[in-house]
């Protein structure tokens, strides 16, 4: 077996491997071409002779922040240790790098094939959240609160996000799908300039703020941030999200909710559900100091 780069000619086989993941709603078909074209990351596969049997992606979110994602394996192939092979492959590459700030990945709580080898290699769990899903009724008539708009300054926007309890409980990470980014000036500016946010403002005071990501998930509107002074304010922002999902012909909303009892109670009362349980979304990080002396 050999690990080597994925090329466009491997697309059909890669999609065949991923076609039954997440009940046939895997995002690999939407992202495959972008991953192949990425000049900085590592989109590689495990091959048995010329047959692709597993693949994964290492992405540079910034020049110093690395994200591991997209590990997929042909479930019909009886081979063990795939997670270990890919983890060691990436860490070997990263051990030669300097000035890295972070190496992370996120996974579902039951994905032991990724979690166990990662922990054995030295990865540490840094964040536990709940991934929540809300189905959208495209026939629902929704009215948006008149005080919801984008008419706030960037300074107000930035200050609200940076001082929020949501951001603090998410360890200063904002999600775009299953990829979590450190909050930087560039990231906040991107949300603001693209108007991927709405604020609820009353008497000049921000009562709530929602950020959403226009990413490659075909059927999902992803909420990256949601903070509000009260449940009614949060409800108003959720109605905006539902309306936006309808306009984009999405069938669901997803959000990562940190370990916050009040927030979870509101989410469940609002119709959000988990696939199996709360606390099902884990984020792992590799201690940078361990990379200097990393050996397989």
C-alpha positions as CSV (number, residue, x, y, z in Angstrom):
1,X,0.0,0.0,0.0
2,X,1.1,3.5,-0.8
3,X,0.0,7.1,0.1
4,X,0.1,9.4,-2.8
5,X,-1.6,12.5,-4.1
6,X,-5.2,12.5,-5.3
7,X,-5.7,13.8,-8.9
8,X,-8.8,14.5,-11.0
9,X,-8.8,11.0,-12.4
10,X,-9.5,9.7,-8.9
11,X,-12.8,11.6,-8.5
12,X,-15.2,8.9,-9.6
13,X,-13.6,6.4,-7.2
14,X,-13.5,9.0,-4.3
15,X,-17.2,9.7,-4.8
16,X,-17.9,6.0,-4.8
17,X,-16.2,5.7,-1.4
18,X,-18.1,8.6,0.1
19,X,-21.6,8.0,-1.5
20,X,-23.1,6.3,1.6
21,X,-21.5,8.5,4.3
22,X,-24.0,10.7,6.2
23,X,-26.8,8.8,4.6
24,X,-25.7,9.8,1.1
25,X,-25.3,13.5,2.0
26,X,-21.5,13.7,2.2
27,X,-19.9,17.0,1.2
28,X,-17.0,15.4,-0.7
29,X,-18.8,15.8,-4.2
30,X,-19.0,19.6,-3.6
31,X,-15.4,20.0,-2.4
32,X,-13.4,17.4,-4.3
33,X,-12.3,19.7,-7.2
34,X,-11.3,22.5,-4.8
35,X,-9.2,20.1,-2.7
36,X,-7.4,18.8,-5.8
37,X,-6.7,22.4,-6.9
38,X,-5.3,23.5,-3.5
39,X,-1.6,24.2,-4.1
40,X,-0.7,24.3,-0.4
41,X,-2.6,21.5,1.3
42,X,-2.2,17.7,1.0
43,X,-5.0,15.8,-0.6
44,X,-3.8,12.2,-0.6
45,X,-5.1,8.7,-0.9
46,X,-4.1,5.3,0.3
47,X,-3.7,3.0,-2.7
48,X,-3.5,-0.8,-3.0
49,X,-1.7,-1.1,-6.3
50,X,-3.7,1.3,-8.4
51,X,-7.0,1.2,-6.4
52,X,-7.9,4.0,-4.1
53,X,-9.1,2.6,-0.8
54,X,-9.0,5.7,1.5
55,X,-8.3,9.4,1.4
56,X,-7.9,12.5,3.5
57,X,-7.1,16.2,3.3
58,X,-4.7,18.5,5.2
59,X,-5.6,22.2,4.7
60,X,-3.8,25.4,5.6
61,X,-6.5,27.7,6.9
62,X,-3.8,30.3,7.2
63,X,0.0,30.0,6.6
64,X,0.4,28.9,10.2
65,X,-2.9,27.1,11.0
66,X,-3.5,23.5,9.8
67,X,-6.8,21.6,9.6
68,X,-7.1,17.9,9.0
69,X,-10.4,16.7,7.5
70,X,-12.2,14.5,5.1
71,X,-10.9,11.1,6.1
72,X,-12.8,8.5,4.2
73,X,-12.3,4.7,3.8
74,X,-13.9,2.1,1.5
75,X,-16.0,0.2,4.1
76,X,-15.9,-2.9,1.9
77,X,-12.2,-3.2,2.2
78,X,-11.0,-5.2,5.3
79,X,-8.0,-3.1,6.3
80,X,-7.1,-1.7,9.8
81,X,-5.1,1.3,10.9
82,X,-6.1,3.7,8.2
83,X,-6.5,6.6,10.7
84,X,-3.1,5.9,12.1
85,X,-1.5,5.9,8.6
86,X,-2.9,9.2,7.6
87,X,-2.3,10.9,11.0
88,X,1.4,9.8,11.0
89,X,1.8,10.9,7.3
90,X,0.5,14.4,8.1
91,X,2.5,14.8,11.3
92,X,5.7,13.7,9.5
93,X,5.2,16.5,7.0
94,X,4.3,19.1,9.7
95,X,7.3,18.1,11.8
96,X,9.5,19.8,9.2
97,X,7.5,23.0,9.3
98,X,8.3,26.0,11.5
99,X,6.2,28.8,13.0
100,X,2.9,26.8,13.0
101,X,0.3,28.0,15.5
102,X,-2.2,25.1,15.4
103,X,-2.9,21.7,14.0
104,X,-6.5,20.6,14.6
105,X,-9.4,18.5,13.4
106,X,-13.1,18.0,14.4
107,X,-15.0,14.7,14.4
108,X,-18.2,13.0,15.6
109,X,-18.0,11.4,19.0
110,X,-18.4,7.9,17.6
111,X,-15.6,8.2,15.0
112,X,-13.2,6.0,17.0
113,X,-11.2,5.2,13.8
114,X,-10.0,8.9,13.9
115,X,-10.1,9.6,17.6
116,X,-8.1,6.6,18.9
117,X,-5.0,6.9,16.6
118,X,-5.0,10.7,16.9
119,X,-4.9,10.5,20.7
120,X,-2.2,7.8,20.6
121,X,-0.1,10.2,18.4
122,X,-0.6,13.0,21.0
123,X,-3.7,14.9,19.9
124,X,-5.7,16.4,22.8
125,X,-9.4,17.1,22.9
126,X,-9.8,20.9,23.4
127,X,-13.5,21.4,22.8
128,X,-16.8,19.5,23.1
129,X,-19.9,21.0,21.6
130,X,-23.3,19.8,20.4
131,X,-24.1,19.7,16.7
132,X,-27.8,20.7,16.3
133,X,-30.0,20.3,13.2
134,X,-33.3,22.1,12.4
135,X,-35.4,21.0,9.5
136,X,-36.9,23.8,7.4
137,X,-40.5,24.0,6.3
138,X,-40.4,25.8,3.0
139,X,-44.1,26.5,3.2
140,X,-43.8,28.3,6.6
141,X,-44.7,32.0,6.3
142,X,-42.0,34.0,8.2
143,X,-41.9,37.7,9.0
144,X,-38.6,39.2,9.9
145,X,-38.3,41.6,12.9
146,X,-38.1,45.2,11.5
147,X,-35.0,45.9,13.7
148,X,-32.9,43.2,12.1
149,X,-30.4,44.6,9.6
150,X,-26.7,45.0,8.7
151,X,-26.7,48.6,9.7
152,X,-24.0,48.5,12.4
153,X,-20.4,49.6,12.2
154,X,-17.6,47.2,11.8
155,X,-16.3,48.3,15.2
156,X,-19.6,47.5,16.9
157,X,-19.8,44.2,15.0
158,X,-16.3,43.2,16.0
159,X,-16.6,44.2,19.6
160,X,-19.9,42.3,20.0
161,X,-18.4,39.1,18.7
162,X,-15.1,39.3,20.6
163,X,-16.9,40.0,24.0
164,X,-19.6,37.3,23.5
165,X,-20.1,34.4,25.8
166,X,-20.6,32.2,22.7
167,X,-17.1,32.9,21.4
168,X,-15.6,32.4,24.9
169,X,-17.3,29.0,25.3
170,X,-16.1,28.0,21.9
171,X,-12.5,28.7,22.8
172,X,-12.4,31.7,20.4
173,X,-13.1,29.4,17.4
174,X,-15.8,30.1,14.8
175,X,-17.1,27.3,12.6
176,X,-17.7,27.1,8.9
177,X,-19.2,23.7,8.7
178,X,-17.0,21.2,10.4
179,X,-13.9,23.5,10.0
180,X,-13.2,25.8,13.0
181,X,-11.2,28.9,12.5
182,X,-9.3,31.1,15.0
183,X,-11.0,34.5,15.2
184,X,-8.8,36.9,13.3
185,X,-9.3,40.4,11.9
186,X,-9.4,38.8,8.4
187,X,-12.1,36.3,9.4
188,X,-14.3,38.9,11.0
189,X,-13.8,41.4,8.2
190,X,-14.9,38.6,5.7
191,X,-18.2,38.0,7.5
192,X,-18.8,41.8,7.7
193,X,-17.9,42.7,4.2
194,X,-19.9,39.9,2.7
195,X,-22.8,40.8,5.0
196,X,-23.0,37.3,6.3
197,X,-24.5,38.5,9.5
198,X,-27.6,40.2,10.9
199,X,-27.9,42.3,14.1
200,X,-31.0,42.9,16.1
201,X,-30.7,46.6,17.3
202,X,-33.0,48.4,19.6
203,X,-32.5,52.0,20.6
204,X,-29.0,51.9,19.2
205,X,-28.0,48.8,21.3
206,X,-27.2,45.4,19.8
207,X,-29.5,42.9,21.3
208,X,-28.3,40.0,19.3
209,X,-26.1,39.0,16.4
210,X,-26.0,36.0,14.0
211,X,-23.2,35.0,11.6
212,X,-23.8,32.5,8.9
213,X,-21.5,30.8,6.4
214,X,-22.2,30.4,2.7
215,X,-20.2,27.2,2.3
216,X,-20.4,24.1,0.0
217,X,-23.0,22.2,1.9
218,X,-25.8,21.7,-0.6
219,X,-28.7,21.4,1.7
220,X,-27.6,23.2,4.8
221,X,-27.5,26.8,6.1
222,X,-24.7,26.9,8.6
223,X,-24.9,29.3,11.6
224,X,-21.3,30.2,12.7
225,X,-22.3,32.4,15.6
226,X,-25.4,33.2,17.6
227,X,-25.5,35.5,20.6
228,X,-28.5,37.3,22.1
229,X,-29.5,39.2,25.2
230,X,-32.7,37.1,25.6
231,X,-34.6,34.2,24.1
232,X,-37.0,36.5,22.2
233,X,-34.0,38.2,20.6
234,X,-32.5,34.8,19.8
235,X,-35.9,33.7,18.3
236,X,-36.0,36.7,16.1
237,X,-32.5,35.9,14.7
238,X,-33.5,32.3,14.2
239,X,-36.5,33.4,12.1
240,X,-34.1,35.4,9.9
241,X,-32.0,32.2,9.5
242,X,-35.1,30.2,8.5
243,X,-36.1,32.8,6.0
244,X,-32.6,32.8,4.6
245,X,-32.6,29.0,4.4
246,X,-35.9,29.1,2.5
247,X,-34.5,31.7,0.0
248,X,-31.4,29.6,-0.6
249,X,-33.6,26.4,-1.0
250,X,-31.9,24.7,2.0
251,X,-33.7,22.0,3.8
252,X,-31.9,22.4,7.2
253,X,-30.0,24.7,9.5
254,X,-27.1,23.5,11.5
255,X,-25.2,25.1,14.4
256,X,-22.5,24.1,16.9
257,X,-23.7,24.9,20.4
258,X,-21.0,25.1,23.2
259,X,-21.5,23.6,26.6
260,X,-24.2,26.0,27.8
261,X,-27.3,24.7,29.5
262,X,-29.5,27.7,28.8
263,X,-28.5,27.7,25.1
264,X,-29.2,24.0,24.7
265,X,-32.6,24.3,26.4
266,X,-33.5,27.1,23.9
267,X,-32.2,25.1,20.9
268,X,-34.3,22.1,21.8
269,X,-37.4,24.2,22.5
270,X,-36.9,25.8,19.1
271,X,-36.9,22.4,17.4
272,X,-33.2,21.7,17.0
273,X,-32.2,18.0,17.4
274,X,-29.1,16.0,17.7
275,X,-28.4,12.8,15.7
276,X,-27.8,10.8,18.8
277,X,-26.9,12.9,21.8
278,X,-25.7,16.2,23.0
279,X,-21.9,16.7,23.3
280,X,-21.3,14.9,20.1
281,X,-18.9,17.2,18.3
282,X,-15.2,17.0,19.4
283,X,-12.3,19.3,18.4
284,X,-8.7,18.0,18.8
285,X,-5.4,19.8,18.7
286,X,-1.8,18.6,18.4
287,X,0.6,20.4,20.8
288,X,2.9,22.3,18.6
289,X,5.9,21.7,21.0
290,X,5.6,18.0,20.3
291,X,6.2,18.5,16.5
292,X,9.8,19.4,17.0
293,X,10.7,15.9,18.1
294,X,8.0,14.0,16.3
295,X,8.9,10.5,15.2
296,X,6.6,7.7,14.0
